[in-house]
Amino acid sequence: MSLMDADQNAAFNAANSGASFDAGEVGVFIISVGIVLILTWWAWVAISSYKGLSSPGTSVPDAAGKIVRAAFIVMMVIAVMAL
């Protein structure tokens, strides 16, 4: 997350004068919520792939491929969010 310059920081603090948090804490909160959401999505993919194994025509490599692709997407999203 890019840092704010002095004018932006002053404007943020003026707009939130009664609050007990600063801009850095808001950024950490937003990133944390994003990480929780993407990990929840990955867990949904993993569970649905596992449940899909009970249907005929689905093999273990197919299900594992879905989970690995989802894990790669999760890693990329977290890496972008950490910038």
Secondary structure by P-SEA (a helix, b strand, c coil): cccccaaaaaaaaaaaccccccaaaaaaaaaaaaaaaaaaaaaaaaaaaaaacccccccaaaaaaaaaaaaaaaaaaaaaaac
